[in-house]
Amino acid sequence: MRVPFGRTRSWIARRMLSDAEVNGNSTVLDLGSGAGDILMEAAALGARAIGLERDPVLVSESRRRIEVTGLARRADVVEGDFLTARIPRADVVTLYLTRAANAAVARRLELELPTAKVVAHGFPVPGWRPLEVDEYGGTRIYLYVPALSSGRIRR
């Protein structure tokens, strides 16, 4: 699935990570990590940050930026498609994808990371009920936990 590349502004990335309560004990997985904007913000907070990106040019750019900023001990990018690649274990998953891409990855997250916090910027996850919607600076940030938000487990 092709998702258009769009940079995540640092203030949005910081707000997403804040909404998910990311800290030095967190492992953050950014699906479709692009140029590594969210990864670098998470690593700067002390979290372990893993990006999954299918575009080899963006993977190279992310790795270069991570290295230049001195965050290579906390952040890395794996080349692969988030619909087919192995999903690493994580406490928090960040999404800046399209509505269709969010829908496509939702079932995998329900099965593989049911208790992770999922933070989506710009587009909700169809079929999931957000635990919170943060309207900030003209954008929406949705917070989910797949096992709760999908309706498969009652609170």
C-alpha positions in Angstrom: 0.0 0.0 0.0 1.4 3.4 -1.0 1.2 6.2 1.5 2.2 9.7 0.4 5.3 11.0 2.2 4.6 13.9 4.6 6.8 15.3 7.2 5.6 15.3 10.8 6.2 18.7 12.4 8.2 18.4 15.6 5.4 20.0 17.7 2.9 17.4 16.4 5.4 14.5 17.1 6.0 15.8 20.6 2.2 16.1 21.2 1.6 12.6 19.9 4.3 11.2 22.2 3.0 13.2 25.1 -0.5 12.0 24.6 0.8 8.4 24.7 2.9 9.2 27.8 6.2 8.2 26.2 9.2 8.1 28.5 12.6 6.5 28.9 11.0 3.1 29.5 8.9 3.2 26.4 9.5 1.4 23.1 8.0 3.4 20.2 7.2 1.9 16.8 6.5 4.3 14.0 4.8 2.6 11.0 5.7 4.3 7.7 8.4 6.3 9.5 9.4 8.4 6.6 12.3 10.7 7.3 12.4 9.7 11.0 10.8 12.8 12.5 8.8 10.9 15.2 11.6 8.5 15.8 14.0 11.3 16.7 11.5 13.0 19.0 10.9 9.7 20.8 14.6 9.0 21.1 15.2 12.5 22.5 12.8 11.6 25.2 14.9 8.6 26.1 12.6 6.0 24.5 13.8 3.2 22.3 12.4 4.1 18.8 12.0 1.8 15.8 10.8 2.9 12.4 9.4 0.6 9.7 9.6 2.2 6.3 9.3 0.7 2.8 11.1 3.4 0.8 14.8 2.7 0.7 15.6 6.4 0.1 13.7 7.4 3.2 15.3 4.6 5.2 18.7 6.0 4.2 17.7 9.6 5.0 16.3 8.5 8.4 19.4 6.6 9.3 21.6 9.6 8.3 19.6 12.1 10.3 19.5 9.8 13.3 23.3 9.4 13.2 24.0 13.1 12.7 21.8 14.0 15.7 23.6 11.4 17.9 20.5 9.3 18.5 21.7 6.1 16.9 21.9 4.3 20.3 18.1 4.8 20.8 16.7 4.9 17.3 16.8 2.7 14.2 14.9 2.2 11.0 14.0 -1.2 9.4 13.2 -1.4 5.7 9.9 -3.1 5.1 6.2 -2.8 4.4 4.2 -2.4 7.6 1.5 -4.7 6.1 3.8 -7.6 5.6 7.0 -7.1 7.6 7.5 -8.5 11.1 6.0 -6.0 13.7 8.5 -5.5 16.5 7.3 -5.4 20.1 6.4 -1.9 21.3 4.5 -0.1 24.0 3.5 2.7 21.7 2.7 2.7 17.9 2.6 6.0 16.0 0.7 6.4 12.7 0.8 9.3 10.2 -0.8 7.4 7.4 -4.0 7.6 5.4 -7.4 6.5 6.6 -7.1 3.5 4.3 -3.7 2.5 5.5 -4.8 2.9 9.1 -7.7 0.5 8.3 -5.4 -1.9 6.6 -3.0 -2.2 9.6 -5.7 -2.2 12.3 -6.3 -5.9 12.4 -2.5 -6.6 12.7 -2.3 -4.3 15.6 -5.3 -5.9 17.3 -3.6 -9.3 17.0 0.1 -8.5 17.5 0.1 -5.5 19.8 -3.4 -5.5 21.5 -2.3 -3.5 24.6 0.0 -1.0 22.9 -1.0 2.6 22.8 -1.7 3.6 19.2 -1.4 7.3 18.4 -2.7 8.4 15.0 -2.2 11.9 13.6 -4.6 13.4 11.1 -6.6 10.3 10.3 -8.6 8.1 12.7 -8.5 4.3 12.6 -11.8 3.2 11.0 -13.8 0.9 13.2 -12.0 1.9 16.4 -13.3 4.1 19.1 -10.6 6.5 20.3 -9.9 6.7 24.1 -9.0 10.4 23.5 -9.1 12.9 20.6 -6.6 15.8 21.1 -7.4 18.8 18.9 -4.2 20.8 18.9 -2.9 23.5 16.6 -5.5 22.7 13.9 -4.9 19.0 13.8 -6.4 15.9 15.5 -4.5 13.3 17.3 -6.3 10.0 18.1 -5.3 7.8 21.0 -6.3 4.1 21.0 -5.5 0.8 22.7 -6.5 -1.9 20.1 -7.9 -4.3 22.6 -10.2 -1.6 24.0 -10.8 0.6 21.0 -11.7 -2.2 18.6 -14.6 -3.3 20.7 -13.3 -6.8 21.0 -12.7 -6.5 24.8 -15.0 -4.6 27.1 -13.6 -2.0 29.5 
